[in-house]
Amino acid sequence: MPSPIAAANAYAALSRLTEPSAALAKGAGTDGGNFTSVLKEALGAVAEVGKKSDTQTQAMAAGKANIVDVVTAVAETDVAIDSVVAVRDRVIQAYEEIMKMPI
């Protein structure tokens, strides 16, 4: 069962994941704008889920939230981060396959 500490660690990991996307968006040309905007929106949605989880955890610590709501929010964050990591792994795998192709 996820704990508030796990949620905080997941949120911190999410913050680190979004930093490279800002650099990617700055370096994108007109051809890469669509992919960059989709990627930025997806990471923004994951960040929002993480913030919701963080808010629920803080409310629980203050005694203002239900434990079921906190666990649900943390589980949603966990699924969202797992999805982002899976996509990242697939992109890296595709890049490595492209680099192995003969010219």
LOMAR-416105 format. One record per residue: z negated, y, x negated of N, C-alpha, C in turn; residue number from 1; residue in three letters. Coordinates in Angstrom, 1 decimal, decimal comma, always signed. Atoms other than C-alpha are relative to their C-alpha. Example, Ala and Ser with C-alpha at 12.3 -4.5 7.8 and 13.67 -1.06 7.14 Angstrom:
BEGIN
> n.up; n.north; n.east; ca.up; ca.north; ca.east; c.up; c.north; c.east; resi; resn
> +0,0; -1,2; -0,9; -7,8; -4,5; -12,3; +0,0; +1,2; -0,9; 1; Ala
> +0,0; -1,1; +0,9; -7,1; -1,1; -13,7; -0,8; +1,1; +0,8; 2; Ser
This chain:
BEGIN
> n.up; n.north; n.east; ca.up; ca.north; ca.east; c.up; c.north; c.east; resi; resn
> +0,0; -1,2; -0,8; +0,0; +0,0; +0,0; +0,0; +1,2; -0,9; 1; Met
> -0,1; -1,2; +0,9; +1,0; +3,4; -1,5; -1,3; +0,8; +0,1; 2; Pro
> +1,1; -0,9; +0,0; -1,8; +5,7; -2,5; +0,4; +1,4; -0,2; 3; Ser
> -0,3; -1,4; +0,2; -2,0; +9,5; -2,7; +0,4; +0,3; -1,5; 4; Pro
> -0,4; -0,2; +1,4; -1,8; +9,2; -6,5; +1,4; -0,5; -0,2; 5; Ile
> -1,4; +0,4; +0,1; +1,4; +7,2; -6,2; +0,9; +1,0; +0,6; 6; Ala
> -0,9; -1,0; -0,6; +2,8; +9,8; -3,9; +0,1; +1,2; -0,9; 7; Ala
> -0,1; -1,2; +1,0; +1,9; +12,6; -6,4; +0,9; -0,3; -1,2; 8; Ala
> -0,8; +0,4; +1,1; +3,5; +10,6; -9,2; +1,5; +0,0; +0,4; 9; Asn
> -1,4; +0,0; -0,5; +6,6; +10,1; -7,1; +0,6; +1,4; +0,2; 10; Ala
> -0,4; -1,3; -0,1; +6,8; +13,7; -6,3; +0,3; +0,7; -1,3; 11; Tyr
> -0,2; -0,6; +1,3; +6,5; +14,7; -9,9; +1,3; -0,6; -0,6; 12; Ala
> -1,3; +0,6; +0,5; +9,3; +12,2; -10,8; +1,2; +0,6; +0,7; 13; Ala
> -1,1; -0,7; -0,8; +11,4; +13,8; -8,1; +0,3; +1,3; -0,6; 14; Leu
> -0,2; -1,3; +0,6; +10,9; +17,2; -9,6; +0,8; -0,1; -1,3; 15; Ser
> -0,7; +0,2; +1,3; +12,1; +15,9; -13,0; +1,5; -0,4; +0,3; 16; Arg
> -1,4; +0,5; -0,3; +15,2; +14,3; -11,3; +0,8; +1,2; +0,5; 17; Leu
> -0,8; -1,1; -0,6; +16,2; +17,6; -9,6; +0,4; +1,0; -1,1; 18; Thr
> -0,3; -0,9; +1,1; +16,2; +19,6; -12,9; +1,4; -0,2; -0,6; 19; Glu
> -1,4; +0,1; +0,5; +19,4; +18,1; -14,3; +1,0; +0,3; +1,0; 20; Pro
> -1,1; -0,3; -1,0; +21,2; +18,6; -11,0; +0,2; +1,5; +0,0; 21; Ser
> -0,3; -1,5; +0,1; +20,7; +22,4; -11,4; +0,9; +0,3; -1,2; 22; Ala
> -0,9; -0,2; +1,1; +22,4; +22,2; -14,8; +1,4; -0,5; +0,3; 23; Ala
> -1,3; +0,5; -0,4; +25,1; +20,1; -13,3; +0,8; +0,9; +0,9; 24; Leu
> -0,6; -0,9; -1,0; +25,7; +22,6; -10,5; +0,6; +1,2; -0,8; 25; Ala
> -0,4; -1,1; +0,8; +26,0; +25,4; -13,1; +1,3; -0,3; -0,7; 26; Lys
> -1,2; +0,3; +0,8; +28,6; +23,6; -15,1; +1,2; -0,6; +0,8; 27; Gly
> -1,1; +0,5; -0,8; +30,7; +22,4; -12,2; +1,1; +1,0; +0,2; 28; Ala
> -1,2; -0,9; -0,3; +34,2; +23,7; -11,8; +0,4; -0,1; +1,5; 29; Gly
> -0,5; +0,0; -1,3; +36,3; +24,1; -8,7; +0,2; -1,5; +0,5; 30; Thr
> -0,3; +1,3; -0,4; +37,2; +20,4; -8,7; -1,3; -0,8; +0,3; 31; Asp
> +1,2; +0,8; -0,2; +33,6; +19,1; -8,9; -1,0; +0,7; +1,0; 32; Gly
> +0,9; -0,7; -0,9; +32,1; +21,5; -6,3; -0,4; -0,8; +1,2; 33; Gly
> +0,4; +0,9; -1,1; +32,2; +19,0; -3,4; -1,0; -1,0; -0,4; 34; Asn
> +1,0; +1,0; +0,4; +30,4; +16,3; -5,2; -1,3; +0,6; -0,4; 35; Phe
> +1,3; -0,7; +0,4; +27,9; +18,7; -6,7; -0,7; +0,5; +1,3; 36; Thr
> +0,7; -0,5; -1,2; +27,1; +20,2; -3,2; -0,6; -1,2; +0,7; 37; Ser
> +0,5; +1,2; -0,7; +26,7; +16,7; -1,7; -1,2; -0,5; -0,8; 38; Val
> +1,1; +0,4; +0,8; +24,4; +15,7; -4,6; -1,2; +0,9; +0,1; 39; Leu
> +1,1; -1,0; -0,2; +22,4; +18,9; -4,3; -0,6; -0,1; +1,3; 40; Lys
> +0,5; +0,2; -1,3; +22,0; +18,4; -0,6; -0,9; -1,2; +0,1; 41; Glu
> +0,8; +1,3; -0,1; +20,8; +14,8; -1,0; -1,3; +0,1; -0,8; 42; Ala
> +1,3; -0,1; +0,7; +18,3; +15,7; -3,7; -0,9; +1,0; +0,7; 43; Leu
> +0,9; -0,9; -0,7; +17,1; +18,6; -1,6; -0,7; -0,7; +1,2; 44; Gly
> +0,6; +0,8; -1,1; +16,5; +16,2; +1,3; -1,1; -0,9; -0,5; 45; Ala
> +1,0; +0,8; +0,5; +14,6; +13,9; -0,9; -1,2; +0,9; -0,4; 46; Val
> +1,1; -0,9; +0,4; +12,5; +16,9; -2,2; -0,8; +0,4; +1,3; 47; Ala
> +0,7; -0,3; -1,2; +11,7; +17,8; +1,4; -0,9; -1,1; +0,5; 48; Glu
> +0,8; +1,2; -0,3; +10,5; +14,3; +2,1; -1,2; -0,1; -0,9; 49; Val
> +1,2; +0,0; +1,0; +8,3; +14,5; -1,0; -1,0; +1,1; +0,3; 50; Gly
> +0,9; -1,1; -0,4; +6,9; +17,9; +0,1; -0,8; -0,4; +1,3; 51; Lys
> +0,7; +0,4; -1,2; +6,1; +16,5; +3,5; -1,1; -1,0; -0,3; 52; Lys
> +1,0; +0,9; +0,4; +4,3; +13,6; +1,9; -1,2; +0,7; -0,7; 53; Ser
> +1,0; -0,8; +0,7; +2,4; +16,0; -0,3; -0,9; +0,7; +0,9; 54; Asp
> +0,7; -0,7; -1,0; +1,4; +18,1; +2,6; -0,9; -0,9; +0,8; 55; Thr
> +0,8; +0,9; -0,8; +0,2; +15,1; +4,6; -1,2; -0,5; -0,8; 56; Gln
> +1,1; +0,5; +0,9; -1,8; +13,8; +1,6; -1,1; +1,1; -0,2; 57; Thr
> +1,0; -1,0; +0,1; -3,5; +17,2; +1,2; -0,8; +0,2; +1,3; 58; Gln
> +0,6; -0,1; -1,3; -4,2; +17,3; +4,9; -1,0; -1,1; +0,2; 59; Ala
> +0,9; +1,2; -0,1; -5,8; +13,8; +4,7; -1,2; +0,3; -0,9; 60; Met
> +1,2; -0,3; +0,8; -8,0; +15,0; +1,8; -0,9; +1,0; +0,6; 61; Ala
> +0,8; -1,0; -0,7; -9,1; +17,9; +3,9; -0,6; -0,6; +1,3; 62; Ala
> +0,5; +0,6; -1,2; -9,8; +15,5; +6,8; +0,7; +0,4; +1,3; 63; Gly
> -0,7; -0,5; -1,2; -7,2; +17,0; +9,1; +1,2; -0,9; +0,4; 64; Lys
> -1,2; +0,8; -0,3; -4,6; +14,2; +9,1; -0,4; -1,5; +0,2; 65; Ala
> +0,2; +1,4; -0,3; -4,4; +10,6; +10,3; +0,5; -0,8; -1,2; 66; Asn
> -0,4; +0,8; +1,2; -4,1; +7,9; +7,6; +1,3; -0,7; +0,3; 67; Ile
> -1,3; +0,6; -0,3; -1,1; +6,3; +9,4; +1,1; +1,0; -0,3; 68; Val
> -1,0; -1,0; +0,3; +0,8; +9,6; +9,1; +0,2; +0,2; -1,5; 69; Asp
> -0,1; -0,1; +1,5; +0,0; +9,8; +5,4; +0,7; -1,2; -0,6; 70; Val
> -0,6; +1,2; +0,6; +1,0; +6,2; +4,7; +1,5; +0,0; +0,4; 71; Val
> -1,4; +0,0; -0,4; +4,3; +6,7; +6,7; +0,7; +1,0; -0,9; 72; Thr
> -0,7; -1,0; +0,8; +5,1; +9,9; +4,8; +0,2; -0,5; -1,5; 73; Ala
> -0,1; +0,6; +1,4; +4,4; +8,2; +1,4; +1,0; -1,1; +0,0; 74; Val
> -1,0; +1,1; +0,0; +6,5; +5,2; +2,4; +1,4; +0,6; +0,1; 75; Ala
> -1,3; -0,6; -0,1; +9,4; +7,5; +3,4; +0,4; +0,6; -1,4; 76; Glu
> -0,3; -0,6; +1,3; +9,1; +9,3; +0,0; +0,4; -1,1; -1,0; 77; Thr
> -0,3; +1,2; +0,9; +9,1; +5,9; -1,8; +1,4; -0,5; +0,2; 78; Asp
> -1,3; +0,5; -0,3; +12,2; +4,8; +0,0; +1,1; +1,0; -0,5; 79; Val
> -1,0; -1,0; +0,4; +14,0; +8,1; -0,7; +0,2; +0,0; -1,5; 80; Ala
> +0,0; +0,0; +1,5; +13,1; +8,0; -4,4; +0,7; -1,2; -0,5; 81; Ile
> -0,7; +1,2; +0,4; +14,2; +4,4; -4,7; +1,5; +0,1; +0,2; 82; Asp
> -1,4; -0,1; -0,3; +17,5; +5,3; -3,1; +0,7; +0,9; -1,1; 83; Ser
> -0,5; -0,9; +1,0; +18,0; +8,2; -5,6; +0,1; -0,8; -1,3; 84; Val
> -0,1; +0,8; +1,2; +17,2; +5,9; -8,5; +1,1; -1,0; +0,0; 85; Val
> -1,1; +1,0; -0,1; +19,6; +3,2; -7,2; +1,3; +0,7; -0,2; 86; Ala
> -1,3; -0,7; +0,2; +22,4; +5,8; -7,0; +0,2; +0,4; -1,4; 87; Val
> -0,1; -0,4; +1,4; +21,6; +7,1; -10,4; +0,4; -1,2; -0,9; 88; Arg
> -0,3; +1,1; +0,8; +21,7; +3,6; -11,9; +1,4; -0,5; +0,2; 89; Asp
> -1,4; +0,4; -0,3; +25,1; +2,9; -10,2; +0,9; +1,0; -0,7; 90; Arg
> -0,8; -1,0; +0,7; +26,5; +6,1; -11,6; +0,0; -0,2; -1,5; 91; Val
> +0,1; +0,3; +1,4; +25,3; +5,2; -15,1; +0,8; -1,3; -0,3; 92; Ile
> -0,7; +1,3; +0,2; +26,7; +1,7; -14,7; +1,5; +0,3; +0,1; 93; Gln
> -1,4; -0,3; -0,1; +30,1; +3,1; -13,6; +0,5; +0,8; -1,2; 94; Ala
> -0,4; -0,8; +1,3; +30,1; +5,6; -16,6; +0,1; -1,0; -1,1; 95; Tyr
> -0,1; +1,0; +1,1; +29,4; +2,7; -19,0; +1,2; -0,8; +0,1; 96; Glu
> -1,2; +0,7; -0,2; +32,2; +0,7; -17,5; +1,3; +0,8; -0,4; 97; Glu
> -1,1; -0,9; +0,3; +34,6; +3,6; -17,8; +0,1; +0,2; -1,5; 98; Ile
> +0,0; -0,2; +1,5; +33,6; +4,1; -21,5; +0,5; -1,3; -0,7; 99; Met
> -0,5; +1,3; +0,6; +34,4; +0,4; -22,2; +1,5; -0,2; +0,2; 100; Lys
> -1,5; +0,1; -0,2; +38,0; +0,8; -20,9; +0,8; +0,4; -1,2; 101; Met
> -0,9; -0,4; +1,2; +40,7; +0,8; -23,6; +0,9; +1,1; +0,4; 102; Pro
> -0,8; -1,2; -0,3; +42,7; +3,9; -23,9; +1,5; -0,4; -0,2; 103; Ile
